[in-house]
Amino acid sequence: MGEHPVLVARFSLHTRCHNCRRLMVMSVDVPDEEDAPTTVDDLVESALILRLPFSCSGCQHNIGTLVAVKKLPLPAQEACYA
């Protein structure tokens, strides 16, 4: 079995589609890498958030607005492995 990356944080991103105005939530797991964001402020300021793809599940539009970010706890069994 292959090795799993160690996670340092998990976030939920709340986005609103520019086209149909649908609100969506997606989960983002952050692996333990150099300069990995571990707080909401770090994530918002990081390049990681710019690389995340967005596609509306309702209309498939690819432009959205980030409206909220929440740090989620890592479950005990996943505290070390994804």
WOBEL-V772646 format. One record per residue. N is the residue number from 1. RES is the residue in one small letter. OMEGA is omega as a letter, one per 40 degrees, with the letter a starting at -180 (none if undefined). Layout:
n = {N:N}
res = {RES:RES}
omega = {OMEGA:OMEGA}
This chain:
n = {1:2:3:4:5:6:7:8:9:10:11:12:13:14:15:16:17:18:19:20:21:22:23:24:25:26:27:28:29:30:31:32:33:34:35:36:37:38:39:40:41:42:43:44:45:46:47:48:49:50:51:52:53:54:55:56:57:58:59:60:61:62:63:64:65:66:67:68:69:70:71:72:73:74:75:76:77:78:79:80:81:82}
res = {m:g:e:h:p:v:l:v:a:r:f:s:l:h:t:r:c:h:n:c:r:r:l:m:v:m:s:v:d:v:p:d:e:e:d:a:p:t:t:v:d:d:l:v:e:s:a:l:i:l:r:l:p:f:s:c:s:g:c:q:h:n:i:g:t:l:v:a:v:k:k:l:p:l:p:a:q:e:a:c:y:a}
omega = {a:i:i:i:i:i:i:a:i:a:i:i:i:a:i:a:i:a:a:i:i:i:a:i:i:a:i:i:a:i:i:i:i:i:i:i:i:i:i:i:i:a:a:a:a:i:a:a:i:a:a:i:i:i:a:i:a:a:i:i:a:i:i:i:i:a:i:i:i:i:a:i:i:i:a:a:i:a:i:a:i:none}
